Amino acid sequence: MTDTQALQGRDLEDYHPDFYKAILDLAGSSDYVRGHLPRYLHTLKHMPTREQFGKGPIRVLELGTSDVFPFIIRKLLRFEEVEVSCFDSRLGKEFEKDLYEADKFGRIKGFNIDLESERIPRADGYYDMVLCFELIEHLERDPMFMVAEINRVLKPQGILYLSTPNICSSRNVQKILEGYAPHFHMKYNKDRALYRHNIEYSPGQMAVMMQSGGFQARKVWTADKFEPPSKKAIKLLSQGGFPTDMRGDNFFGIYEKVSGVRDRWPNDIYA
């Protein structure tokens, strides 16, 4: 896929020349980043701005980093302190690494932890905003552990910005109607495999998880940023009297921390 092909007509509303150039400069030859260009641009379009947080230095954490967003929000959106997390056996618990080419993009600080079982190594209320993009669907056992840790390290009224695939998308509805499995990965794996989607969530499940985690939605929406929506499925849903909203293949949510964790084990998420 070329960069021009990636920015199809439905994506032009998200086009920002500075973000576009920065992503392509960072991406280099990465087919993954270039293939996800529409989602990256859409995510950045809705990113809370520096001015929304008031005075003082703003601290941001990106979980499961892509190495793209940290640079852009630090350089172009002017957030003062940006850290990342990853799960990489080659790195120590705390690290500082080059962000692509050191002389061009600078270095980034972070930590190497299992987000389902290890605490984020920062004090309570340390961050103003946590970013969790296309990560929660990769977790295998205990996503609420991560949600609870996000709550802990966020300041009161701190922001969580999250995205994840939408299992209820129109394209997944069409797959089911045509006799196919809707998940991106639908095979068992004998070993831990964090590259794969282990669970894809519905908007209703995300609402339960966020409310249980002490968060209140500021804005939630879906968008089709991988492929166009299924017009056929939308038509059938409408004719059958089923809801047609929240049918995009990407779910996005911007949440505010309003309390501590309310339910560590919500029934909608755990058996």
C-alpha positions in Angstrom: 0.0 0.0 0.0 1.3 3.4 -0.9 1.0 6.4 1.4 -1.5 8.0 -1.0 -3.6 4.8 -1.1 -3.5 4.7 2.7 -5.1 8.2 2.8 -8.3 7.3 1.1 -11.2 9.8 0.7 -12.7 9.0 4.1 -9.4 9.8 5.8 -8.9 13.3 4.4 -10.8 14.9 7.2 -8.0 13.7 9.5 -5.2 15.0 7.4 -2.7 17.3 9.2 0.5 18.0 7.1 2.8 18.3 10.2 1.5 15.0 11.7 1.6 13.3 8.3 5.2 14.3 7.6 6.3 13.5 11.2 4.8 10.0 11.0 6.4 9.3 7.6 9.8 10.6 8.8 9.5 8.3 11.9 8.2 5.3 10.0 11.1 5.0 7.5 10.5 1.6 5.8 8.0 0.3 8.4 5.1 -1.3 6.6 3.2 -1.5 9.8 3.3 2.2 10.5 2.5 3.1 6.9 -0.3 0.6 6.8 -1.8 2.2 9.9 -1.3 5.7 8.8 -5.1 6.6 8.7 -5.5 5.4 12.3 -2.5 7.3 13.5 -3.7 10.5 11.9 -7.2 10.0 13.3 -5.8 9.3 16.8 -3.7 12.5 16.7 -6.6 14.6 15.5 -8.5 13.8 18.7 -5.4 14.0 21.0 -6.0 16.3 24.0 -3.9 19.4 23.6 -1.4 20.9 25.9 -3.7 23.9 26.7 -6.4 21.6 28.0 -4.3 20.7 31.0 -3.7 24.2 32.4 -0.4 25.5 33.7 2.7 23.6 34.8 4.7 20.7 33.1 2.5 17.9 31.8 3.5 14.3 32.2 2.3 11.7 29.7 2.8 7.9 29.5 2.2 5.8 26.4 1.7 2.1 27.2 3.0 -0.5 24.8 4.6 2.3 22.8 4.6 2.5 19.0 7.6 5.0 19.2 5.6 7.3 16.9 3.2 9.1 19.3 5.8 10.0 22.0 7.9 12.0 19.5 4.9 13.8 18.0 3.2 14.7 21.3 6.5 15.9 22.7 7.8 17.8 19.7 4.6 19.1 17.9 2.1 19.1 20.8 4.6 20.4 23.3 4.0 18.0 26.2 7.0 18.5 28.5 7.6 14.9 29.9 6.8 11.8 27.8 7.6 8.3 28.9 6.8 4.9 27.4 6.4 1.3 28.5 7.2 -1.9 26.6 7.6 -5.6 27.3 11.0 -6.5 25.8 13.4 -9.1 27.2 16.3 -7.2 25.7 15.8 -4.1 27.9 16.2 -3.6 31.6 13.4 -2.6 33.9 14.1 1.1 33.4 15.7 2.4 30.2 16.5 5.3 28.0 16.7 4.6 24.3 17.1 6.3 21.0 13.9 7.3 19.4 14.8 6.1 15.9 17.8 8.2 15.0 19.2 9.8 18.1 20.5 12.9 16.4 17.2 13.6 14.7 14.5 12.5 17.2 16.1 12.4 20.6 15.9 9.8 23.3 12.9 8.5 25.3 12.7 7.2 28.9 10.6 4.2 29.8 10.3 1.0 31.6 9.9 -2.7 30.7 7.1 -4.4 32.5 4.3 -7.0 32.1 1.2 -4.7 32.3 -1.0 -7.6 33.5 1.1 -8.4 36.6 3.7 -5.7 37.4 3.0 -2.3 38.8 3.9 0.8 36.8 7.1 2.0 38.6 5.8 5.5 39.3 4.2 7.2 42.3 0.4 7.5 42.7 -1.0 10.5 40.7 2.2 10.9 38.7 0.8 11.4 35.2 -1.6 13.9 33.7 -2.4 11.6 30.7 -2.0 7.9 29.8 -2.2 6.7 26.2 -3.2 3.1 25.6 -3.5 2.5 21.8 -4.3 -0.9 20.3 -2.9 -2.7 23.3 -5.7 -4.0 25.5 -6.8 -6.6 22.9 -3.3 -8.2 23.2 -3.6 -8.9 26.9 -4.3 -12.5 27.9 -5.3 -12.8 31.5 -6.1 -9.7 33.5 -6.8 -6.4 31.7 -8.3 -4.8 34.8 -4.9 -5.0 36.5 -3.6 -2.6 33.8 -6.7 -0.4 34.1 -6.3 -0.3 37.9 -2.6 0.7 37.5 -3.6 3.4 35.0 -6.0 4.7 37.6 -3.4 4.7 40.3 -0.7 6.6 38.4 -3.1 9.2 37.0 -3.8 12.5 38.9 -7.5 13.2 39.8 -9.2 14.3 36.6 -6.3 12.8 34.7 -7.0 11.6 31.1 -6.9 8.1 29.7 -7.0 8.0 25.9 -7.6 4.5 24.6 -8.2 2.7 21.3 -8.9 -0.9 20.4 -10.6 -2.9 17.7 -14.4 -3.1 17.8 -15.8 -6.6 17.7 -19.2 -5.2 16.8 -18.0 -3.4 13.7 -20.1 -3.6 10.5 -17.4 -5.6 8.8 -17.4 -8.2 11.6 -21.2 -8.4 11.3 -20.8 -9.2 7.6 -18.2 -11.8 8.4 -20.6 -13.6 10.8 -23.5 -13.4 8.3 -21.3 -15.0 5.7 -20.1 -17.8 8.0 -16.7 -16.5 8.9 -15.1 -15.8 12.3 -15.0 -12.1 13.2 -11.8 -12.0 15.2 -8.5 -10.9 13.7 -6.8 -13.9 15.3 -9.0 -17.0 15.8 -6.5 -19.8 16.6 -5.2 -21.2 19.9 -1.6 -20.5 20.8 0.5 -22.8 23.1 2.9 -20.0 24.1 2.5 -16.4 25.2 2.0 -14.4 22.0 1.5 -10.7 22.7 1.6 -9.8 19.0 -1.9 -11.4 18.6 -5.3 -10.2 19.5 -6.5 -12.4 22.4 -9.8 -10.7 23.0 -11.6 -8.0 21.0 -14.2 -6.0 22.9 -17.6 -4.5 22.3 -18.3 -0.9 23.1 -20.6 -2.1 25.9 -17.7 -4.1 27.5 -15.4 -1.1 27.2 -18.0 1.0 29.0 -18.2 -1.5 31.9 -14.4 -1.8 32.1 -13.9 1.9 32.2 -16.7 2.5 34.8 -15.3 -0.3 36.9 -11.9 1.2 36.7 -13.1 4.6 38.0 -13.3 6.5 34.7 -16.0 8.6 33.2 -16.2 9.0 29.4 -15.6 12.4 28.0 -16.0 11.1 24.5 -16.4 7.7 22.9 -16.7 6.9 19.2 -15.9 4.4 16.5 -14.3 5.0 13.1 -13.4 2.8 10.1 -9.6 3.4 9.7 -8.5 0.0 8.4 -11.1 -0.7 5.6 -14.3 1.0 4.5 -17.5 0.0 6.5 -19.8 -2.8 5.2 -22.7 -0.9 3.7 -24.4 -4.3 3.2 -24.3 -5.1 6.9 -25.4 -1.5 7.9 -28.4 -1.9 5.6 -29.3 -5.3 7.1 -29.0 -4.0 10.6 -31.2 -1.0 9.9 -33.8 -3.1 8.2 -33.9 -5.5 11.2 -34.3 -2.6 13.7 -30.8 -3.1 15.2 -28.5 -0.2 16.1 -26.2 1.0 13.4 -24.2 3.4 15.5 -20.8 2.4 17.0 -20.1 0.1 14.1 -16.7 1.4 13.0 -13.8 -1.1 13.2 -11.8 1.1 15.6 -13.1 2.0 19.0 -11.8 5.2 20.6 -12.4 6.6 24.1 -11.2 9.6 26.0 -11.9 9.2 29.8 -11.4 11.2 32.9 -10.4 9.7 36.3 -13.2 10.4 38.7 -12.7 7.9 41.5 -10.6 4.9 42.6 -11.3 1.4 41.1 -14.9 0.5 41.7 -14.9 -3.1 40.7 -11.7 -5.1 40.2 -13.4 -8.1 38.7 -16.5 -6.9 36.6 -18.7 -9.8 35.6 -18.9 -8.6 32.0 -15.1 -9.1 31.6 -14.3 -12.1 33.9 -15.9 -15.5 34.2 
